[in-house]
Structure formats: C-alpha cells, structure tokens
Amino acid sequence: MTDDFFSSALEELERRSLTRRPRVFEACDGRTVTFGGAKYLLFCSNDYLGLSHDERIAAAVMEGVAKYGFGSGGSRLISGTRPPHAELEAAIARYLRAEAAVSFGSGYCANTGIIPAVAGRGDAILADRLNHASLTDGCRLSQADFFRYPHADTAALEKLLVKTSSARNRWIITDGLFSMDGDAAPLDVICGLAEKHGARVYVDDAHAFGVLGENGRGSASLCGVEGRIDLTVGTLGKAAGGTGAFAVGKKSVVDYLVNKARSFIFSTAMPPAAAEGNLKAVEILADCGERRREFLDSVRAFGDGLKRLGFAASSESYIIPLVIGGAAEALAAANAFWEKGIFIQAVRPPAVPEGGARLRLTLSHRQSPQDREAVLSAIGTIIVGR
Ligand SMILES: Cc1ncc(COP(=O)(O)O)c(C=O)c1O
C-alpha cells in the first residue's frame, strides 16, 4: 500500500513536470560547473559576491579544522559552543550595527525556529504572499493566526492591520529582497504602518545581506529604516559564500531567542571551523566596497543589456526572473540554455506560484563580461525570440 502511495505521488509529479533530482556536478569554481566532463557557465547560484571560493575564507576554515577538529559535538547550549561561534556573532552584530546576534545552522532552521518562538496562539502574523518557504513554514508552525497579503501590497497590509487590531502581538513578516522575484520589499512603508498600528517587523534579508545598502548592510539600509526593524534574519550561504544563518536585533530579543528558539536549542552547533570561515567572510563583507561596487555596476550593465534586447525585466537586482509560465516549458527553456553551455535552473511550483514557473537567473562577481554577453545573447534567442 505504501509503495502505491509513493509511486503514484511520483507519477503525478512526473505528469506535471514537477519531478526534482539533484544534479551531481563534478566541480564548481563559482563561475562554472562541470558536468559529464563539460563546463557550463553558472548563472543560478546565490554566490553573488563570488566568496564561495575565496582563498582567505578557505584558509580560515582549514585553520579552524586544525584547531577545533570537525564536528562541534553538541548543541550550542550544551557542549557545542567554541570561540568562533561567539566571535562570529559579535562580528555580525558589529557589521550590521545591531545590539546582538545569534547564529543558526541554516536560514531554514532560523525561520522555522524563530517565528514560533516569537508568535503563538492569540498573535497574528501578516506575511507577504511571496515570502520564502522557510518563513511560510515558520508561520504555520507558530499556530498564530496567519494572513497573507498580495505581494508588496501595503494597502492590503494596512487593511489586515486594522482587521487584526485585537490580537495580542502582531508581526509583519517579509523577505527583504524577494528570493524568486528579485525585487525589494517596501520596508519604509511597512515600518511606518507597523509603527502606526503597533505591530512588529521581521525581515528575512537572506538575499540583500552583504550586497545592498550602505556597505552591504542590507535592505534596512537600502530603504533608510535601520534601527526600525525588530528582528532581521540573514543567511551566510549566499553573499557571504559559506553556510548557516543569523538573527540580529536588540540584546533582549537575541537573549530571548537563545532561550526560546527550538532550532537553536535542539540542534547540533555549526562546526567551529565553519564558524571560523563565516567570521572571515563577515570581515570581508565589512570591507569589500570595491568588489561590491564592481558587482553592482555589472548588475546595472546587465540590466541595460536586457533593455537593449527588448526584455522587460521585472527586477533591477542580481536576481532576474525569466518567467515562462508552465513547468514543462520552463524545463524546456532551461534545457535550451544548457545546450548552449549555460546553467540556469528552472524553478517550478511550489517554489513559485502555479503558472509562474521560471528560470531564476542570478549574477555573480565571478562572472566575466564575456560570460554575461554570452548569456544575454542566449536570452535573445531563447526567451525574447520565443
Ligand atoms: C529568503 C530566504 N530565506 C531563507 C533561506 C534558507 O536559507 P538556508 O539555505 O541557509 O537554509 C533562503 C534560501 O534560499 C531564502 O531564499
């Protein structure tokens, strides 16, 4: 019986072009991936600043392994904390000008642990409909009343704030830079509404951390609302090039999370060497203005290239959705890029809404101007000329 259940579920996925299989790449250097002995230009990683292969970070990790071994051997509150964990948290708080920070094993763990810690029965969560899955899962786990407003629709958000005025605590939860659409949340308006209606603001800044805003401090800096966000989550696996995540806020908020966030308490601590590598990455992020400028210039140049092709991009950032619609058609388009030596992954439901299958094209500091030209030319034939 169970076999029937699994095979018919898999057949249904196949029928709808929604089956997923991890592709095993023999190598990746941040700019290309190698598959079956051939190299493909990589245009779908989250390695925006190209730090995943940074030698300074790799050296810090190796020194960390030499000093601390590999595993942490326990959860953070039992035996798993070493100096690099504390130093990493202090460095993140310093960089983001926050009172305190706490690290997590991943962004998924952070959101699914933090949201149920800060919201529960009697509370209300108002969330952007296009939030990342980890936020949505955290909201569902929390047992708070959960409302979703249409993407970036602050008028709809305000109606929900009025409707939920009797809730004990209210949280507005949003991505900072939307992971699948590449546009920025209107945090200035959101913070104003939160202040007007007595709600708190939670921003998942996974994709803006390290890149956008002054010195890469992220969406709050970009929107001029630093100091007005109650809780910010960021990940270390994207622009920082490493692994893990963090939350920053007031010291009382962080101390509360250390005591209440179940994914912090009941999970093995990040390997100390990984914390050492992440610490080096945060130090680099705090002092890499030129790399960031070069990258953002290349993002602008790529946007101009799209305009020249007559492609109306819905994002001006380094996450550019090439929306196709159907899942099968998105797979076919990804395949057409692959045949031209370019890897851009098709993203299908449930990662995006039904009918919104797309290629999620991303830019990285590792790509050369020639790489980007090759991709623009392929977009001209595969997408614009469709
Ligand atoms: C907005 C957002 N939050 C959280 C995550 C999860 O982070 P991690 O990959 O560290 O689990 C992602 C990952 O893609 C994301 O895009």
The ligand as an SDF file (V2000), in Angstrom:
LIG
                    3D

 16 16  0  0  0  0  0  0  0  0999 V2000
   14.7110   34.3300    1.7200 C   0  0  0  0  0  0  0  0  0  0  0  0
   15.3540   33.0600    2.1710 C   0  0  0  0  0  0  0  0  0  0  0  0
   15.3330   32.7480    3.4790 N   0  0  0  0  0  0  0  0  0  0  0  0
   15.8960   31.6180    3.9410 C   0  0  0  0  0  0  0  0  0  0  0  0
   16.5090   30.7350    3.0920 C   0  0  0  0  0  0  0  0  0  0  0  0
   17.0790   29.4690    3.6310 C   0  0  0  0  0  0  0  0  0  0  0  0
   18.4240   29.6430    3.9250 O   0  0  0  0  0  0  0  0  0  0  0  0
   19.3820   28.3770    4.0120 P   0  0  0  0  0  0  0  0  0  0  0  0
   19.7030   27.9820    2.6170 O   0  0  0  0  0  0  0  0  0  0  0  0
   20.5530   28.8660    4.7930 O   0  0  0  0  0  0  0  0  0  0  0  0
   18.6100   27.3080    4.7280 O   0  0  0  0  0  0  0  0  0  0  0  0
   16.5850   31.0170    1.7400 C   0  0  0  0  0  0  0  0  0  0  0  0
   17.2750   30.0660    0.8440 C   0  0  0  0  0  0  0  0  0  0  0  0
   17.2380   30.0660   -0.3190 O   0  0  0  0  0  0  0  0  0  0  0  0
   15.9760   32.1950    1.2530 C   0  0  0  0  0  0  0  0  0  0  0  0
   15.9770   32.4880   -0.0440 O   0  0  0  0  0  0  0  0  0  0  0  0
  1  2  1  0
  2  3  1  0
  2 15  2  0
  3  4  2  0
  4  5  1  0
  5  6  1  0
  5 12  2  0
  6  7  1  0
  7  8  1  0
  8  9  2  0
  8 10  1  0
  8 11  1  0
 12 13  1  0
 12 15  1  0
 13 14  2  0
 15 16  1  0
M  END
$$$$
